[in-house]
Amino acid sequence: MATITVTFQKLVPFTLTDVDPAAMTVGELKGQLEAWSHVPVVGQKLLFKGISLADASKPPAEYSVPATGTAKLLLMGFTS
């Protein structure tokens, strides 16, 4: 199982532990990030190693987010 840590501005990083990046979708991850960051899903852009996790229907594993260890993602966002 993996740990996914997401950083956004100066907030304390958002961390999911014991997750399988192949068993969830980017959309599900963004839904969890919305409550933490107050950035609507439509205003979110997630990056992992410079690659945008753009397709909400794909699992993060398809963007090379590892199944073990810690993956550090960057959230960029805007609100209207």
Phi and psi in radians as a Rosetta constraint file:
Dihedral C 1 N 2 CA 2 C 2 CIRCULARHARMONIC -2.043 0.35
Dihedral N 2 CA 2 C 2 N 3 CIRCULARHARMONIC 2.931 0.35
Dihedral C 2 N 3 CA 3 C 3 CIRCULARHARMONIC -2.072 0.35
Dihedral N 3 CA 3 C 3 N 4 CIRCULARHARMONIC 2.307 0.35
Dihedral C 3 N 4 CA 4 C 4 CIRCULARHARMONIC -1.991 0.35
Dihedral N 4 CA 4 C 4 N 5 CIRCULARHARMONIC 2.133 0.35
Dihedral C 4 N 5 CA 5 C 5 CIRCULARHARMONIC -2.009 0.35
Dihedral N 5 CA 5 C 5 N 6 CIRCULARHARMONIC 2.249 0.35
Dihedral C 5 N 6 CA 6 C 6 CIRCULARHARMONIC -2.081 0.35
Dihedral N 6 CA 6 C 6 N 7 CIRCULARHARMONIC 2.279 0.35
Dihedral C 6 N 7 CA 7 C 7 CIRCULARHARMONIC -1.918 0.35
Dihedral N 7 CA 7 C 7 N 8 CIRCULARHARMONIC 2.548 0.35
Dihedral C 7 N 8 CA 8 C 8 CIRCULARHARMONIC -2.674 0.35
Dihedral N 8 CA 8 C 8 N 9 CIRCULARHARMONIC 2.093 0.35
Dihedral C 8 N 9 CA 9 C 9 CIRCULARHARMONIC 0.832 0.35
Dihedral N 9 CA 9 C 9 N 10 CIRCULARHARMONIC -2.261 0.35
Dihedral C 9 N 10 CA 10 C 10 CIRCULARHARMONIC -1.875 0.35
Dihedral N 10 CA 10 C 10 N 11 CIRCULARHARMONIC 0.274 0.35
Dihedral C 10 N 11 CA 11 C 11 CIRCULARHARMONIC -1.247 0.35
Dihedral N 11 CA 11 C 11 N 12 CIRCULARHARMONIC 2.698 0.35
Dihedral C 11 N 12 CA 12 C 12 CIRCULARHARMONIC -1.080 0.35
Dihedral N 12 CA 12 C 12 N 13 CIRCULARHARMONIC 2.361 0.35
Dihedral C 12 N 13 CA 13 C 13 CIRCULARHARMONIC -0.967 0.35
Dihedral N 13 CA 13 C 13 N 14 CIRCULARHARMONIC 2.513 0.35
Dihedral C 13 N 14 CA 14 C 14 CIRCULARHARMONIC -1.529 0.35
Dihedral N 14 CA 14 C 14 N 15 CIRCULARHARMONIC 2.227 0.35
Dihedral C 14 N 15 CA 15 C 15 CIRCULARHARMONIC -2.226 0.35
Dihedral N 15 CA 15 C 15 N 16 CIRCULARHARMONIC 2.267 0.35
Dihedral C 15 N 16 CA 16 C 16 CIRCULARHARMONIC -1.927 0.35
Dihedral N 16 CA 16 C 16 N 17 CIRCULARHARMONIC 2.236 0.35
Dihedral C 16 N 17 CA 17 C 17 CIRCULARHARMONIC -1.971 0.35
Dihedral N 17 CA 17 C 17 N 18 CIRCULARHARMONIC 2.735 0.35
Dihedral C 17 N 18 CA 18 C 18 CIRCULARHARMONIC 0.931 0.35
Dihedral N 18 CA 18 C 18 N 19 CIRCULARHARMONIC 0.843 0.35
Dihedral C 18 N 19 CA 19 C 19 CIRCULARHARMONIC -1.939 0.35
Dihedral N 19 CA 19 C 19 N 20 CIRCULARHARMONIC 2.664 0.35
Dihedral C 19 N 20 CA 20 C 20 CIRCULARHARMONIC -1.886 0.35
Dihedral N 20 CA 20 C 20 N 21 CIRCULARHARMONIC 1.881 0.35
Dihedral C 20 N 21 CA 21 C 21 CIRCULARHARMONIC -1.064 0.35
Dihedral N 21 CA 21 C 21 N 22 CIRCULARHARMONIC -0.212 0.35
Dihedral C 21 N 22 CA 22 C 22 CIRCULARHARMONIC -1.597 0.35
Dihedral N 22 CA 22 C 22 N 23 CIRCULARHARMONIC -0.227 0.35
Dihedral C 22 N 23 CA 23 C 23 CIRCULARHARMONIC -1.781 0.35
Dihedral N 23 CA 23 C 23 N 24 CIRCULARHARMONIC -0.005 0.35
Dihedral C 23 N 24 CA 24 C 24 CIRCULARHARMONIC -2.208 0.35
Dihedral N 24 CA 24 C 24 N 25 CIRCULARHARMONIC 2.931 0.35
Dihedral C 24 N 25 CA 25 C 25 CIRCULARHARMONIC -1.906 0.35
Dihedral N 25 CA 25 C 25 N 26 CIRCULARHARMONIC 2.826 0.35
Dihedral C 25 N 26 CA 26 C 26 CIRCULARHARMONIC -1.051 0.35
Dihedral N 26 CA 26 C 26 N 27 CIRCULARHARMONIC -0.657 0.35
Dihedral C 26 N 27 CA 27 C 27 CIRCULARHARMONIC -1.074 0.35
Dihedral N 27 CA 27 C 27 N 28 CIRCULARHARMONIC -0.708 0.35
Dihedral C 27 N 28 CA 28 C 28 CIRCULARHARMONIC -1.134 0.35
Dihedral N 28 CA 28 C 28 N 29 CIRCULARHARMONIC -0.721 0.35
Dihedral C 28 N 29 CA 29 C 29 CIRCULARHARMONIC -1.098 0.35
Dihedral N 29 CA 29 C 29 N 30 CIRCULARHARMONIC -0.782 0.35
Dihedral C 29 N 30 CA 30 C 30 CIRCULARHARMONIC -1.108 0.35
Dihedral N 30 CA 30 C 30 N 31 CIRCULARHARMONIC -0.606 0.35
Dihedral C 30 N 31 CA 31 C 31 CIRCULARHARMONIC -1.078 0.35
Dihedral N 31 CA 31 C 31 N 32 CIRCULARHARMONIC -0.701 0.35
Dihedral C 31 N 32 CA 32 C 32 CIRCULARHARMONIC -1.214 0.35
Dihedral N 32 CA 32 C 32 N 33 CIRCULARHARMONIC -0.613 0.35
Dihedral C 32 N 33 CA 33 C 33 CIRCULARHARMONIC -1.236 0.35
Dihedral N 33 CA 33 C 33 N 34 CIRCULARHARMONIC -0.468 0.35
Dihedral C 33 N 34 CA 34 C 34 CIRCULARHARMONIC -1.062 0.35
Dihedral N 34 CA 34 C 34 N 35 CIRCULARHARMONIC -0.772 0.35
Dihedral C 34 N 35 CA 35 C 35 CIRCULARHARMONIC -1.146 0.35
Dihedral N 35 CA 35 C 35 N 36 CIRCULARHARMONIC -0.594 0.35
Dihedral C 35 N 36 CA 36 C 36 CIRCULARHARMONIC -1.345 0.35
Dihedral N 36 CA 36 C 36 N 37 CIRCULARHARMONIC -0.775 0.35
Dihedral C 36 N 37 CA 37 C 37 CIRCULARHARMONIC -1.698 0.35
Dihedral N 37 CA 37 C 37 N 38 CIRCULARHARMONIC -0.277 0.35
Dihedral C 37 N 38 CA 38 C 38 CIRCULARHARMONIC 1.141 0.35
Dihedral N 38 CA 38 C 38 N 39 CIRCULARHARMONIC 0.367 0.35
Dihedral C 38 N 39 CA 39 C 39 CIRCULARHARMONIC -1.805 0.35
Dihedral N 39 CA 39 C 39 N 40 CIRCULARHARMONIC 2.112 0.35
Dihedral C 39 N 40 CA 40 C 40 CIRCULARHARMONIC -1.016 0.35
Dihedral N 40 CA 40 C 40 N 41 CIRCULARHARMONIC 2.622 0.35
Dihedral C 40 N 41 CA 41 C 41 CIRCULARHARMONIC -0.921 0.35
Dihedral N 41 CA 41 C 41 N 42 CIRCULARHARMONIC -0.705 0.35
Dihedral C 41 N 42 CA 42 C 42 CIRCULARHARMONIC -1.172 0.35
Dihedral N 42 CA 42 C 42 N 43 CIRCULARHARMONIC -0.331 0.35
Dihedral C 42 N 43 CA 43 C 43 CIRCULARHARMONIC -1.729 0.35
Dihedral N 43 CA 43 C 43 N 44 CIRCULARHARMONIC 0.116 0.35
Dihedral C 43 N 44 CA 44 C 44 CIRCULARHARMONIC -1.695 0.35
Dihedral N 44 CA 44 C 44 N 45 CIRCULARHARMONIC 2.512 0.35
Dihedral C 44 N 45 CA 45 C 45 CIRCULARHARMONIC -2.348 0.35
Dihedral N 45 CA 45 C 45 N 46 CIRCULARHARMONIC 2.067 0.35
Dihedral C 45 N 46 CA 46 C 46 CIRCULARHARMONIC -1.757 0.35
Dihedral N 46 CA 46 C 46 N 47 CIRCULARHARMONIC 2.363 0.35
Dihedral C 46 N 47 CA 47 C 47 CIRCULARHARMONIC -2.146 0.35
Dihedral N 47 CA 47 C 47 N 48 CIRCULARHARMONIC 2.437 0.35
Dihedral C 47 N 48 CA 48 C 48 CIRCULARHARMONIC -2.335 0.35
Dihedral N 48 CA 48 C 48 N 49 CIRCULARHARMONIC 2.006 0.35
Dihedral C 48 N 49 CA 49 C 49 CIRCULARHARMONIC 0.912 0.35
Dihedral N 49 CA 49 C 49 N 50 CIRCULARHARMONIC 0.732 0.35
Dihedral C 49 N 50 CA 50 C 50 CIRCULARHARMONIC 1.410 0.35
Dihedral N 50 CA 50 C 50 N 51 CIRCULARHARMONIC 0.002 0.35
Dihedral C 50 N 51 CA 51 C 51 CIRCULARHARMONIC -1.803 0.35
Dihedral N 51 CA 51 C 51 N 52 CIRCULARHARMONIC 2.283 0.35
Dihedral C 51 N 52 CA 52 C 52 CIRCULARHARMONIC -1.396 0.35
Dihedral N 52 CA 52 C 52 N 53 CIRCULARHARMONIC 2.228 0.35
Dihedral C 52 N 53 CA 53 C 53 CIRCULARHARMONIC -1.504 0.35
Dihedral N 53 CA 53 C 53 N 54 CIRCULARHARMONIC 1.394 0.35
Dihedral C 53 N 54 CA 54 C 54 CIRCULARHARMONIC -1.520 0.35
Dihedral N 54 CA 54 C 54 N 55 CIRCULARHARMONIC -0.602 0.35
Dihedral C 54 N 55 CA 55 C 55 CIRCULARHARMONIC -1.531 0.35
Dihedral N 55 CA 55 C 55 N 56 CIRCULARHARMONIC 1.898 0.35
Dihedral C 55 N 56 CA 56 C 56 CIRCULARHARMONIC -1.152 0.35
Dihedral N 56 CA 56 C 56 N 57 CIRCULARHARMONIC -0.323 0.35
Dihedral C 56 N 57 CA 57 C 57 CIRCULARHARMONIC -1.514 0.35
Dihedral N 57 CA 57 C 57 N 58 CIRCULARHARMONIC -0.203 0.35
Dihedral C 57 N 58 CA 58 C 58 CIRCULARHARMONIC -1.566 0.35
Dihedral N 58 CA 58 C 58 N 59 CIRCULARHARMONIC 2.614 0.35
Dihedral C 58 N 59 CA 59 C 59 CIRCULARHARMONIC -1.312 0.35
Dihedral N 59 CA 59 C 59 N 60 CIRCULARHARMONIC 2.616 0.35
Dihedral C 59 N 60 CA 60 C 60 CIRCULARHARMONIC -0.976 0.35
Dihedral N 60 CA 60 C 60 N 61 CIRCULARHARMONIC -0.474 0.35
Dihedral C 60 N 61 CA 61 C 61 CIRCULARHARMONIC -1.050 0.35
Dihedral N 61 CA 61 C 61 N 62 CIRCULARHARMONIC -0.503 0.35
Dihedral C 61 N 62 CA 62 C 62 CIRCULARHARMONIC -1.246 0.35
Dihedral N 62 CA 62 C 62 N 63 CIRCULARHARMONIC -0.202 0.35
Dihedral C 62 N 63 CA 63 C 63 CIRCULARHARMONIC -1.827 0.35
Dihedral N 63 CA 63 C 63 N 64 CIRCULARHARMONIC 0.362 0.35
Dihedral C 63 N 64 CA 64 C 64 CIRCULARHARMONIC 1.245 0.35
Dihedral N 64 CA 64 C 64 N 65 CIRCULARHARMONIC 0.330 0.35
Dihedral C 64 N 65 CA 65 C 65 CIRCULARHARMONIC -1.195 0.35
Dihedral N 65 CA 65 C 65 N 66 CIRCULARHARMONIC 2.126 0.35
Dihedral C 65 N 66 CA 66 C 66 CIRCULARHARMONIC -1.196 0.35
Dihedral N 66 CA 66 C 66 N 67 CIRCULARHARMONIC 2.664 0.35
Dihedral C 66 N 67 CA 67 C 67 CIRCULARHARMONIC -1.441 0.35
Dihedral N 67 CA 67 C 67 N 68 CIRCULARHARMONIC -0.235 0.35
Dihedral C 67 N 68 CA 68 C 68 CIRCULARHARMONIC -2.339 0.35
Dihedral N 68 CA 68 C 68 N 69 CIRCULARHARMONIC 2.835 0.35
Dihedral C 68 N 69 CA 69 C 69 CIRCULARHARMONIC 1.415 0.35
Dihedral N 69 CA 69 C 69 N 70 CIRCULARHARMONIC -2.752 0.35
Dihedral C 69 N 70 CA 70 C 70 CIRCULARHARMONIC -2.046 0.35
Dihedral N 70 CA 70 C 70 N 71 CIRCULARHARMONIC 2.249 0.35
Dihedral C 70 N 71 CA 71 C 71 CIRCULARHARMONIC -1.855 0.35
Dihedral N 71 CA 71 C 71 N 72 CIRCULARHARMONIC 2.231 0.35
Dihedral C 71 N 72 CA 72 C 72 CIRCULARHARMONIC -1.834 0.35
Dihedral N 72 CA 72 C 72 N 73 CIRCULARHARMONIC 2.057 0.35
Dihedral C 72 N 73 CA 73 C 73 CIRCULARHARMONIC -1.941 0.35
Dihedral N 73 CA 73 C 73 N 74 CIRCULARHARMONIC 2.691 0.35
Dihedral C 73 N 74 CA 74 C 74 CIRCULARHARMONIC -1.984 0.35
Dihedral N 74 CA 74 C 74 N 75 CIRCULARHARMONIC 2.281 0.35
Dihedral C 74 N 75 CA 75 C 75 CIRCULARHARMONIC -1.791 0.35
Dihedral N 75 CA 75 C 75 N 76 CIRCULARHARMONIC 2.199 0.35
Dihedral C 75 N 76 CA 76 C 76 CIRCULARHARMONIC -1.974 0.35
Dihedral N 76 CA 76 C 76 N 77 CIRCULARHARMONIC 2.430 0.35
Dihedral C 76 N 77 CA 77 C 77 CIRCULARHARMONIC -2.730 0.35
Dihedral N 77 CA 77 C 77 N 78 CIRCULARHARMONIC 2.844 0.35
Dihedral C 77 N 78 CA 78 C 78 CIRCULARHARMONIC -2.521 0.35
Dihedral N 78 CA 78 C 78 N 79 CIRCULARHARMONIC 2.632 0.35
Dihedral C 78 N 79 CA 79 C 79 CIRCULARHARMONIC -2.048 0.35
Dihedral N 79 CA 79 C 79 N 80 CIRCULARHARMONIC 2.635 0.35
